[in-house]
């Protein structure tokens, strides 16, 4: 079975289409929000190589990230806290208002007590300190997802 998944060009309005294979295991739809186009590109490649993630959009600023979040309704949002135009907390607040809510993985350089309490309030599941590798981001979500599958009796051995 083949699906056509719309992809949004990083920091642009163009739409491109790419075929993705449909697997029995869950394919996570991912939105990337990071001020670095280079990091978004590298992370997108790392995610795609696992055959478990489909990057449906990428944003280089918080305003665009909020717009794409509402439009695309991803399963996983990977967001940098430091974004131009609207910060990562604004993006997380927008994500908290979605139904269903995406899993939230936040990239930060440091965490203050205020930010930590906001993360708890907004339901952030994953926090990674920068600098971090693309592989580390992928593994962070995969390990947590595998633990959740074990709890529900659906262990994925991939």
N, C-alpha and C positions, 0 to 999 in steps of 0.2 A: 504494500500500500504506500502510495506517495502522497505527501501533503505539500501544498505551496504555502510557505510561511512568509508573510510580508516582513521585510526588513527595512528599517529606517536608516538612511545614510547618516554617519556621525556628523552632528552639528549642521545638518542640512534638512531640506524639506523633501528631497527626492525619495521615492520609494523604489526599491529594487526587489526582485523576487528570486528566491533560491529554493530548490527542491530539498526537502529534508526527509529522511526515512522515518517511518513510524514504527516504533519498537513497542514490544509488550510492556517493558518497563517504563516508568514515568519519564517523559521528556519535559524538562523544565524550560519554560519560556522566561528569558532573562532580559531585563532592562539595565543598561550600564549608565551611570551618571558620574562622570569624572571630568575634571577640567583639562586633562591631558588626552588628546586624541590618540597619541602613541600608546598610552597605557590601555585605553579602550580597545584599540586594534589588537594589541598583544593578548589581552584578556579574552577578547572574542575568539581568537584563534585557539587559545588554550581550552576554553569551554567547548568549542565545537569538536575538538579532537577527542573528547570523551564520549561522543555520541549520546550524551544524556542531556545536553543543553542546546537550546536554540536562541541565539541572541536576536531578539525581535526589535530592539532599538538601542540607540546610544545618544546621549546628550552631553554637551560640554558646559552647560550652565543649568542652574536650578529651575529657571522659568521653563526652559524646553523640557527638562526632566519631568516636571509636574504635568505638562501638557501630554507628553508621551505616556506617562503613568496612567492617566485617566483614559487615554485612547486605547492603549494596548493591553492594559490589565495583566501584567506579567505575573508569573508564579514567584519569581525571585527578583529583588531589586538590589543591585550592588551600587552603593552610593558613597561618594567621597563627601565628608562633612564640609570641606572647604570648596564651595562652588561659587562662581561669579553670578551676579544678578539675584539669585535667591539661594541661601545656604542649604546645606544638607538637612538641617532640622526642618526647614520649610517643606522640603521634599518628603521627609519622613512623616510629617503631619498630614500631607496630602495622601500618602500611602495608607495611613491609619484610617482614613475615611472611605477606603474602597471596600467593596464586598464582592468577592472574597479578598481578604488582605494578602498581599504578597509576603513571602519570607523576606526579611531585611538583613542584609549584610552591609555593615558600615566600615569604611576605611578612615582611620583617624591618625593624626600625628601625636595627639595627647588627649587625655580625657579628664575633664574637671568634674567635680562633684555635681554641679548643675547639669552638665551634659549627660553624665551617668544616670541621673534621676530621670532626665527626659527620655533616654533610651529605654528605661524600664517602663515608663508611662506609655511610650509609643510602640512597645512590643518588639524591640530589636532583638533578633535571635543570635546574631553573630557580630562580633567586633574584632577588627584586625588592625594592629598598629602598622603605620607606614614608616619606612618603606617596606613593602611586602612584595613577594613574587606572585606572578599570575598563577603559577602552579599551586602556591600556598592558598590563594583565594579559592581555587577550584576544590582543593582537598578539604578545606575548612567546611564548605557546604556539603560535600559528599560524605564526609565522616559523620556529620550531624544527621544527614538524611538517612544514612545506613543505620544509625542507632535508633532513629524513629521507626524505621521499617522493622527492626528486630522487636521493638515493643509491640507493634501491631501484627507480628507474625508474618511479615512479608519481606524477609531479608533478601536483598539484592546482592548477588555475588559478583557483579561486574567490577 
